[in-house]
Amino acid sequence: MKIGIITLHGENNYGAALQAVALKNVLNKFAATKIINYSSTYGSLPFSSIFMSNEDIARREISHTMFSLLAKGNNPSKVFEPIIRIHKFKDFMQTYGNLTEPYTYEQLINNEMEPFDVYVSGSDQIWNPKLTGLDPVFFSSYALPGAKKISYASSIGGHKFNTDEAAIMKQHLSSFSHISTREENAALILEDITGREVDCVLDPTLLLNKEQWVKLLRITKRSDRYVLVYNMSMNSLIFKIACSIARAKGLRIYNVTNWYRIRDIADSREYLDEIFIGAGPVDFLELIYNSSFIVTDSFHGTAFSVNFNKPFISVMPQSAPGRVAGLLDMLGLRGRLVHNVDEFKEVNIDLNIDYETVNMLLEKQRGKSMSFIRNALGITSNLEEF
């Protein structure tokens, strides 16, 4: 059996890269698995993809970012880090992703590709029309007759489908044998659209525990003591909370962010001791692994904080807040999600999180998610060791 995954693996985004590699590693224990190397151009900025097709636009975008960093008073050595970052993401996917050769939309739709027995759609927001335009590629529309189509943790990103979109979704999903998403609300929406059962499963990054991530990526220890800020927005509350925690615990403040905040983050440099502009996915997980405290408004920032058993505060995200709230509710950690300074003041940052209980709850959810995968693949063995 051969498995092909279609997902948003080529984005210059930590969560996208890490979820793709996680799902590939899990499925690869059941059968030979590859990530289908397709990069949708729908609605994406050139710098958002590590597989940039228009070199002139990409060069202009990177140059703009570099000059912006220099103009905002950054150390000249930081100016070239966006390029370093792109190369780190490319190297990461080439090293850990087991990619097929690159395919265009036309090649996939015309079945000019490597054949698979099972086509897996997911994870990440592959079914969010604002990001992918309901691109049929992300519904494995090119699957050969007789091949199985399933989805794992495919997300709609909080999108509300209009009548036409819902009709397209229903048609695309009619050929799937098993459907799952990573959010409870999305499962309900898709059940209403399809009239079928839709399972809610863990994000792929949570299918691997801390020890498995450390072993897979050979993560190393560092001696720094710091609060790590991982922000998807420029919400000032994130930095205020980080400063408060740093003062109380005598910690430095490190920042890592996604590509589209690189230009903006220098505006908050007075809060920060170090900005990791050129950090790749492995650097990102090493920063989480070695941190003393984490402040984030990201779903994957929150997920890795929990998975690595770190003290953390999650600031309510400005987009798709249900993802973070749903994860923390499931693990009994809703008290770590704050909307404002007053709610943060109610959190005892010196109180240790009961990770023994959290890990038990998380392991239970892993078991359910692995059962979904085994059932979808038609696997009868109980293989769950990674």
WOBEL-V715306 format. One record per backbone hydrogen bond with DSSP energy under -1.0 kcal/mol. NH is the residue of the N-H (numbers start at 1). CO is the residue of the C=O. Records with the same first field share a line. If there is no record, write none. Layout:
NH->CO / CO
//
This chain:
3->32
4->118
5->34
6->120
9->7
12->48
13->11
17->13
18->14
19->15
20->16
21->17
22->18
23->19
24->20
25->21
26->22
27->23
28->24
29->26
30->27
31->27
34->3
35->98
36->5
38->36
44->41
48->45
49->46
50->10
55->53
58->54
59->55
60->56
61->57
62->58
63->59
64->60
65->61
66->62
67->63
68->64
69->65
70->66
71->67
72->68
73->70
74->69
78->75
79->76
81->78
84->80
85->81
86->82
87->83
88->84
89->85
90->86
91->87
92->88
93->89
94->90
95->91
96->92
97->93
100->35
103->37
108->104
109->105
110->106
111->108
112->107
113->111
117->2
118->2
119->148
120->4
121->150
122->6
126->124
127->155
128->125
131->128
132->128
133->129
135->132
138->135
139->136
140->137
141->136
143->140
147->144
148->117
150->119
151->178
152->121
154->180
155->124
159->156
166->162
167->163
168->164
169->165
170->166
171->167
172->168
173->169
176->173
177->149
181->199
187->183
188->184
189->185
190->186
191->187
192->188
193->189
194->190
195->191
199->179
201->181
206->203
207->204
213->209
214->210
215->211
216->212
217->213
219->214
227->252
228->293
229->254
230->295
238->235
240->236
241->237
242->238
243->239
244->240
245->241
246->242
247->243
248->244
249->245
250->246
251->246
252->225
254->227
255->274
256->229
261->258
262->259
265->261
267->264
268->265
269->266
271->268
273->253
274->253
276->255
277->275
284->280
285->281
286->282
287->283
288->284
289->285
290->286
292->226
293->226
294->311
295->228
296->313
297->230
302->298
303->299
304->300
305->301
306->302
307->303
308->304
309->306
310->305
313->294
314->336
315->296
316->338
323->320
325->321
326->322
327->323
328->324
329->325
330->326
331->327
332->329
333->328
336->333
337->334
338->314
344->340
345->341
347->344
349->347
351->348
355->353
358->354
359->355
360->356
361->357
362->358
363->359
364->360
365->361
366->362
367->363
368->364
369->365
370->366
371->367
372->368
373->369
374->370
375->371
376->372
377->373
378->374
379->374
//
